[in-house]
Amino acid sequence: MSAEAQANSLPSDSHAHGAHGHHHHDHDEPHNDIVYPAMIPFLAVHAAALGVFWTGITTTAVVICVVLYLVRMWALTAGFHRYFSHRSYKTSRWFQFFLAFLGQTSAQKGVLWWAATHRHHHRHSDTPEDVHSPKHAGFWFSHVGWIFSPQKNDPDYSTIQDFYKYPELRFLNKHPYFPAVLLAIGCYMVAGWPGLFVGFFLSTVILYHAVFAINSVAHVVGKQRYVTADDSRNNWWLALVTLGEGWHNNHHHYQSSTRQGFFWWEIDVSYYVLRALSWIGLVWDLRAPPKAIVEGEQRLGRKVVERVAEEVAGSFQIEQIAREVQEAWANKPTLDEIRAKAQKTRESAVIHLREIEVPHVPTLDEIRARLKDRYLDNPSLDQIAERAQEILLERLSQALNLEGQGPHPATG
């Protein structure tokens, strides 16, 4: 059977629990090799879905297809993602095993592999080390290609020790397609060939791509409410298809929340089912995002501020700004003065650029406006804007060759 699995951004898109897998050396390699023979089982599952043209479609098979899509999607979102990857609620050992078994009927590899890969994704989201970032590897690689790349498929199980200690979960992880094979046999026994090809294979293929879309589409299409230092987006129609996972920017903003639709109008079916299960005691301690988190009032960490400032600074064309500055000062000694001053005082030219009105360089107000167009207001936006302007001035001084040639104070 297939070699798939996403890991949301589900897989997401991997959360702040950290996960340096062996694949964290990817950036040392020229590219991510896709081993094409590994795609054969995956493509075979897709080809098997075409068996519906041979078997025909029965009402029973369609019902099985829809039910299996919904049940297994829930097992992945509520189980693999919100429980095993993020520990956003608690449950018993037997129900934990049930969630793992049910999730593995989706043929998306083993539960420990899935969760470890996902934790790595969150730790490195949309950086070159991310296992499936559209920003660095392209849309199709992030959607499905990464699954067949050896560099991306060697997760660090030390990041999943909280669940790796259970022998029954290790057994499932070692035999990832055993639950799916049992389900396929069951579908055939209940509804014959249509049950197998429509009920099992077709629903499995649809499930694959709906889940994979969290890694790809949810990092490209949608809106960013919160500053998260990555490209995660909220996408309402994807949230409907994936039972709530489409509120992906919310999720990256506060990964340990059981609920991913933060507002009442953000439909999150997976959460509703978990709430119902909590009423009968099957799950408990469902974690909710604090009010300050939901309203974007919490100050951001230094790492997030730096990454967002880099991104905002990068959205301005520094080469064009440098040309405009040079043209504006073509007949003035200002650039030479700054260069000489920087050399004389052995200070960064940025300090001197700050002291004068540099034409064409975005003002703090312009940078703040760009941030506010993109994100919900946050007390850290001013800090991000100031850092972004500093980065712009650093890059401008390099482009204009303004840096002092003498030894820097830090080096003596």
Summary of the structure (lengths in Angstrom):
residues: 412
radius of gyration: 25.3
end to end distance: 62.4
largest distance: 86.2
contacts: 1462
relative contact order: 0.12
helix: 61%
strand: 2%
